[in-house]
Amino acid sequence: MPDLKHHPVVADRLAKLRALDCPSHEFRRHVADIARLLVLPATATLETEAVPVTTPLTQMTGQKIARPIVLVPILRAGLGMSDAFHQLLPEASLSHYGVARNEKTLEPEVYFEKFPSDFGEAEVIVLDPMLATGGSAAAALRGLKKSGARHLHFVCLVASPEGIHCLKDQHPEVPVTCAAIDEGLNENGYIVPGLGDAGDRIFGT
């Protein structure tokens, strides 16, 4: 699983994100910067197929991504990553999955889902800045599977070891890409050192 926290650019943006005094407009920009850097490792295992190409000089055989791509930001924090992914993958469709963590039980609660009909044929990239307990991510992946998704990928900025274990236990076939794996969870289920509530900090609420 790629863990990019030691890359100088990622480390710089993560340090700025983690700072308590980082304002929302800068927080959004740093999230987008890291998300763009995650596109390549997140798509490294996508299947390709041969395609003929005519260059200005000759004929050759190139490669194209074999399946359509669907981006699924988990609402609402995942929206902070979706534009950056869309910039590098403009051909991708954009779907949405609304799941929130109940702060008392720490269990996920689904409140919205909207998927295209051809999920089974697509590379489905699920976006969420934080992978804490793993409950929300695991629930989203279950929901996507029920809707027909077969080629799933999960991408986050910061993960806890507990969250990674949860996904590997419940969805072992789904690759996980993250910028950093943090120390663990505190008694309230938040990632430590983490960066706080990503949704609140992205949207200034």
C-alpha positions, 0 to 999 in steps of 0.5 A: 500500500503506497504511503507517501508521507516521506515525499517532500511535497506530501510531507510539506502539505500534510504539515500545513494541513495538520496545523490548527491555524490553517484557514479553510481556503488554504486547507482546501488547497493543500487537500487538493495538492495531495489528492493530485499526487495520489492519482498516479499511485491510485491508478497504477493497477488499472487495466489497459488495452492496446490502441493504434496511434498515428504520431507525426512520424510513424504508426505505433501501438499505445495503451488506453485505460480499459474500463470507464472510471467513476469517482465516488467522493464520500460526502461531504469531505470526499468532495475536497478530493474530487476536483483534483482527481477530475483534473487528471481524469476528466473522462471520469464520471462523478457519483456520490455516496453520503455516509456519516459517522454517528458520533455516539456509536461511531457507526456509519449511517448512510443518508444518500447514494447516487450511482450510474447504472454501469458500475459493474463495468467501471473502475470505481475510485472511492475518495475520503480524506480520512480513514479512521475506524474504517466503518464508514469506508467499509459501509460505502464499499458494501453499498457500492458492491450491492449496486454492482461495483466490481473494480473498487479502489479506496483513496484517502489522505490520512489513515489509521492502522485500525482503519486499514485493518478494518478494510483489509478484513472486510474488503481484502480485494480493494486496494487502499492508497493513502498519503500517510498512516498515522499512529492510531485512534484516540478514545473518541475514534479520531485519528492521532495526530490526524488533522481534525474533522476534514469536512468541517475544515474544508467547508469552514463549518 
